[in-house]
Amino acid sequence: MQTTTLKIGTRGSPLALAQAQETRSRLMAAHALPETAFSIDVISTSGDRIQDRPLSEVGGKGLFTKEIEEALLSGRIDIAVHSSKDMATRLPEGLELSAFLEREDPRDAFVGRASASIEGLPLGATVGSSSLRRQAQVLRLRPDLKVVMFRGNVQTRLRKLDDGIADGTILALAGLNRLGMPHIATDVMSVEMFPPAPGQGAIAIETRSGDTRISELVAAIHHAPTGHALVCERAFLSALDGSCRMPLAGYAATDGDRLTFSGSVLSPDGTQYYHASGNGSAADAAEIGLAAAEKVRAQAGPRFFDDWG
């Protein structure tokens, strides 16, 4: 029986808060607990505060999790709720990913002003994105386009678009769905045409290792198929050193006890592209991701990773 308030740590953006609230709602339903059994603690992260430089220049993925993880280790919060794609493959000692909520739509959405789609943009048009993956994929599709850095939450990026800084931008459809804003997407791109980042669309719950009470609480809301997919994607990411320095995509899908995976790496300018896929038992998710990474590494050769990694 829950007798003390469970403290949920999160970033403070509208999307991060929506994800924390979804986690709270699922825990309430799973354990028949009232909303008063939980508190949501907003924690400012370095990634939120640094808006004028690409993540690759200032520390990578960990900038969105560092302060939250410090609060978790210190006991200030009991669980941390993250966007899975923000999670580094190596967690701080003493922490673990205990659960993944059922994945939302993993696809990317284009929000256009000059055109409804990337294909329809005028010659030399500008697309704003802070993601090296999205920038490289845009340039692979349309080498004539210009890409500019767009940092900030969804609302900030949309304001920049309205200010004419770019002719279009790319956002995760999952985030738009969670914010009740799917209507702003002018084009939803298939995972085949525009493969997502590993973890895109999934909410990760991080806990302290060995905290049995908390682990048992969150186990009730873990979605096993999403968990298998994320194990595969994160294995692929880890094997290719997927920090924020290399454009990398990976997506796994489950069908019963079977799993299929597709992953790729690109050069930042989109001119080089290497892809591999695999399938097998969901129980072998990590091995499938690692095998795909080895295929990509063999195709690309060591110089590619020396030049771009």
Backbone hydrogen bonds, N-H to C=O, Kabsch-Sander energy under -0.5 kcal/mol:
donor,donor_aa,acceptor,acceptor_aa,energy
6,L,37,A,-3.0
7,K,5,T,-0.6
8,I,6,L,-0.6
8,I,39,S,-3.1
9,G,7,K,-0.5
9,G,79,I,-3.0
10,T,41,D,-2.0
17,L,13,S,-2.7
18,A,14,P,-2.0
19,Q,15,L,-2.1
20,A,16,A,-2.2
21,Q,17,L,-2.6
22,E,18,A,-2.0
23,T,19,Q,-2.1
24,R,20,A,-2.5
25,S,21,Q,-2.5
26,R,22,E,-2.2
27,L,23,T,-2.3
28,M,24,R,-2.7
29,A,25,S,-2.2
30,A,26,R,-2.4
31,H,27,L,-2.0
32,A,28,M,-0.9
33,L,28,M,-1.6
37,A,34,P,-1.8
38,F,35,E,-1.8
39,S,6,L,-2.2
41,D,8,I,-3.3
41,D,39,S,-0.6
42,V,40,I,-0.6
43,I,10,T,-3.0
47,G,63,L,-2.7
48,D,45,T,-0.6
49,R,45,T,-1.6
50,I,46,S,-2.6
51,Q,49,R,-0.8
57,E,54,P,-1.6
58,V,54,P,-0.6
58,V,55,L,-1.2
59,G,55,L,-0.8
60,G,55,L,-2.7
62,G,59,G,-0.6
63,L,60,G,-1.8
64,F,61,K,-2.1
65,T,62,G,-1.3
66,K,62,G,-2.6
69,E,65,T,-3.0
70,E,66,K,-2.1
71,A,67,E,-1.8
72,L,68,I,-1.9
73,L,69,E,-2.6
74,S,70,E,-1.9
75,G,71,A,-0.7
75,G,72,L,-0.7
76,R,71,A,-1.5
77,I,71,A,-1.3
78,D,7,K,-2.6
79,I,7,K,-1.9
80,A,206,E,-2.4
81,V,9,G,-2.5
82,H,80,A,-0.5
82,H,204,A,-2.6
84,S,82,H,-0.5
84,S,202,A,-2.8
85,K,199,G,-0.5
86,D,83,S,-2.1
87,M,84,S,-1.7
91,L,89,T,-0.6
95,L,92,P,-1.8
96,E,207,T,-2.3
98,S,96,E,-0.8
98,S,205,I,-2.2
99,A,205,I,-1.3
101,L,203,I,-2.1
104,E,201,G,-2.7
108,D,189,M,-0.5
109,A,171,L,-3.5
110,F,187,D,-3.4
111,V,169,T,-3.1
112,G,110,F,-0.6
113,R,167,D,-3.0
114,A,167,D,-1.5
121,L,118,I,-1.2
125,A,122,P,-2.0
127,V,146,K,-2.9
128,G,168,G,-2.7
129,S,148,V,-2.7
132,L,130,S,-0.5
135,Q,131,S,-2.5
136,A,132,L,-2.6
137,Q,133,R,-2.6
138,V,134,R,-2.5
139,L,135,Q,-2.2
140,R,136,A,-1.9
141,L,137,Q,-1.9
142,R,138,V,-3.2
145,L,142,R,-1.9
146,K,125,A,-2.8
148,V,127,V,-2.1
157,R,153,N,-2.5
158,L,154,V,-2.2
159,R,155,Q,-1.9
160,K,156,T,-2.0
161,L,157,R,-1.9
162,D,158,L,-2.4
163,D,159,R,-1.8
164,G,161,L,-1.5
165,I,160,K,-2.0
167,D,126,T,-2.6
168,G,126,T,-0.8
169,T,111,V,-2.0
170,I,128,G,-0.8
171,L,109,A,-2.6
173,L,107,R,-2.5
174,A,105,D,-0.6
176,L,172,A,-1.7
177,N,173,L,-2.7
178,R,174,A,-2.4
179,L,175,G,-1.6
180,G,177,N,-1.2
181,M,176,L,-3.6
184,I,181,M,-1.7
185,A,182,P,-1.4
186,T,110,F,-2.4
187,D,110,F,-1.5
189,M,108,D,-2.3
189,M,187,D,-0.6
194,F,190,S,-2.7
200,Q,197,A,-2.2
202,A,199,G,-2.1
204,A,82,H,-2.5
205,I,99,A,-2.8
206,E,80,A,-2.7
206,E,204,A,-0.5
207,T,96,E,-2.6
209,S,94,G,-2.7
211,D,208,R,-1.7
212,T,210,G,-1.6
215,S,211,D,-2.5
216,E,212,T,-2.4
217,L,213,R,-1.5
218,V,214,I,-2.4
219,A,215,S,-1.7
220,A,216,E,-0.7
220,A,217,L,-0.7
221,I,218,V,-1.7
222,H,219,A,-1.1
223,H,100,F,-2.8
224,A,222,H,-0.7
227,G,223,H,-2.3
228,H,224,A,-2.5
229,A,225,P,-2.2
230,L,226,T,-2.6
231,V,227,G,-2.2
232,C,228,H,-2.0
233,E,229,A,-2.5
234,R,230,L,-2.8
235,A,231,V,-1.6
236,F,232,C,-2.0
237,L,233,E,-2.4
238,S,234,R,-2.6
239,A,235,A,-2.2
240,L,236,F,-1.2
241,D,238,S,-1.4
242,G,237,L,-2.7
243,S,241,D,-2.4
248,L,246,M,-0.5
249,A,264,S,-2.5
250,G,196,P,-2.1
251,Y,262,S,-2.5
253,A,260,T,-2.4
255,D,258,R,-2.6
258,R,255,D,-1.6
259,L,280,G,-2.9
260,T,253,A,-2.6
261,F,278,G,-3.0
262,S,251,Y,-1.8
263,G,276,A,-2.9
264,S,249,A,-2.5
265,V,274,Y,-2.1
266,L,247,P,-2.1
267,S,272,Q,-1.9
270,G,267,S,-2.4
274,Y,265,V,-2.5
276,A,263,G,-2.5
278,G,261,F,-2.2
280,G,259,L,-2.0
282,A,257,D,-3.0
284,D,281,S,-1.9
285,A,282,A,-1.5
288,I,284,D,-2.1
289,G,285,A,-2.1
290,L,286,A,-2.5
291,A,287,E,-2.4
292,A,288,I,-2.0
293,A,289,G,-2.0
294,E,290,L,-2.0
295,K,291,A,-1.9
296,V,292,A,-2.3
297,R,293,A,-2.7
298,A,294,E,-2.2
299,Q,295,K,-2.2
300,A,296,V,-2.7
301,G,297,R,-2.1
304,F,301,G,-0.8
305,F,301,G,-0.9
306,D,302,P,-1.9
307,D,303,R,-2.7
308,W,304,F,-2.4
309,G,305,F,-1.6
